[in-house]
Amino acid sequence: MASITVKNLSKTYEYHKKEPGLWQSVKSIVHRKKLFFTAVKDLNFTIQEGELVGFLGPNGAGKTTTLKMLSGILYPSTGEARVLGHIPAKRESALQKQFAIVMGQKNQLWWDLPPMESFLLNKDIYEIDDLAFGKTLDELTNLLNIKDILNVPVRKLSLGQRMKCELAAALLHDPKVLFLDEPTIGLDVVSQKNIREFLKGYNRTKKTTILLTSHYMEDVEALCERVIIINHGKLLYDGALKKLVDTYIQQKILDVTFTAPVEKERLAHFGGILQYEPEHCVLEVTKEKTKENALAILAELPVDDILINEIPVEEVIRKIFTTQPLAENK
Amino acid sequence: MLRKYFNLYKTCIANSLSYEAEYRYDTLIKLFTNILWIGMMFITIEVIFSQTQSIGGWNKGEVYLMTVFWIIADEIFSMLFSKNLFGLSDLITDGDLDFYLTKPVAPLFLVSTRFLNIGGLYRLLIEGGILGWLLWHFHFPITLPTTLAAALLLLLSVVIDYSRVLIGNTFSFWFLRFDNINDVIGALSSVGRYPLSIWPRTFKIIFLTVLPVAFSGFLPAAAFVGRAAWYLLAYAVVFTIIFFYIAARFWNFALRHYSSASS
């Protein structure tokens, strides 16, 4: 069953242009030029129940706008979004009780109070009964390891601790759909990993549908089998992350260390030289020829060590963003 | 439904108490500045009445009464709502309103009631004491009907204050950083501390309709001393309902125009 369906969804913002300078400011009070900016354009996708999908795109691609339309914060300009069969813009509590949104750059916890007080507020907002609340809270505090900080004012928590509490606050009502907008932003490597592991386990055990945006490719690689990529509000790719690499990347990377110096000329016919030092080089080789070339290098050159690497996903995505528009996807 | 909001309000009170405990000294300092503020208002009255016996047909005791009723109405309003409503502009510019819109609860409820200024209770007690002393000092006759009428008008005036501030701050959906509207609203509302009769006819009408600021001090005091006609009371009830309705409609209208701040 589809949890989320998006059909021809578009959002156009109205904004005003103002030239810099005092006089222009005065002028802009009297007369402003009205401009329109299309943040999301004709977007289509479907997400099935229990999927964990990465939603990728550079800054300003329209990811957050889409998430906001899916959670009913913004009205779409045209097109339709449906979450669990409801239209989010109607802001019906029947839907609101079944989803949650966490934004890494905003906090919904009460700043001056311990997280527990915000949890209790959510308990009333979502009308969670005492028994279920106790059970869920127990689970979440154990999984996220936040038992000790429940009664410390939020402003005294570290960013990582706060993010864990934000997640707990959003999950107390056991949502069927979860929107995560850069949940790991600004976190250190360890905290990122903790959040990632938590999300992975949570999605597996609860079958919660999760749509996640992140700029950290480790997040995406660790969590998402499927990614949706957009840029300038338009869909670029929708499909398996693995296939994305297969489809768009024809090369592999050979990282070779030598026991004695090797001239650059002897390497050129194996593939593109990305990096060269007399005793170490990095080569870009087409996939079909990888094995063949690796064997040849081992046979012909004084090799100490050879590594065959995939081009990192981050690089793949960067390529997609910079070399668009792309051919037909899916 | 009602039970849910009742529970929610209870949690808001509990959270506000916990906040109060966190910032205990704030309460003390505010108590002190509040007393200074009341003192300033009383000095103004003393200065005026050192020059004259009455203003607009009202004597010193009656003007004192207006001021104290006004202070009490203002205190009740700020205890219940002010920190919330005055923060609306910030909620909108920072985009934190987003969260309110995704929760199964009327956004206006959370926006209005989330934070109660519990420390206001101490001040309310002191102000009640001042009222008692005033009644005794100026020998105001106390009857049940006039007391009830004054109390009713005082409550209505809190609703009017709420609606007025809500309308003013709802404008921040269009004009971000619109919080200085609250200085204007505050300055205007002090009209309620003086007899309405000092104003020309046009202003009287304005202060009872489009800029309803005469309700919080003047009207309850007039009712208390038996100088408010019954139809004025009836008018206050009807007007409050209409005004609140307008404020709520305006809020809903604005919510539809909310475009949210960027991530």
Interface residues (C-beta under 8 A of the other chain):
Chain A: Y13 T64 K68 S71 G72 I73 L74 Y75 R91 S93 Q96 K97 F99 A100 I101 M103 Q105 K106 Q108 W110 D112 L113 P114 E117 L120 L121 K123 D124 I125 Y126 E127 P153 D181 E182
Chain B: K4 N7 L8 K10 T11 C12 A14 N15 S18 Y19 E22 Y23 D94 G95 D96 D98 F99 L101 T102 K103 P104 V105 L110 R256 Y258 S259 S260 S262 S263
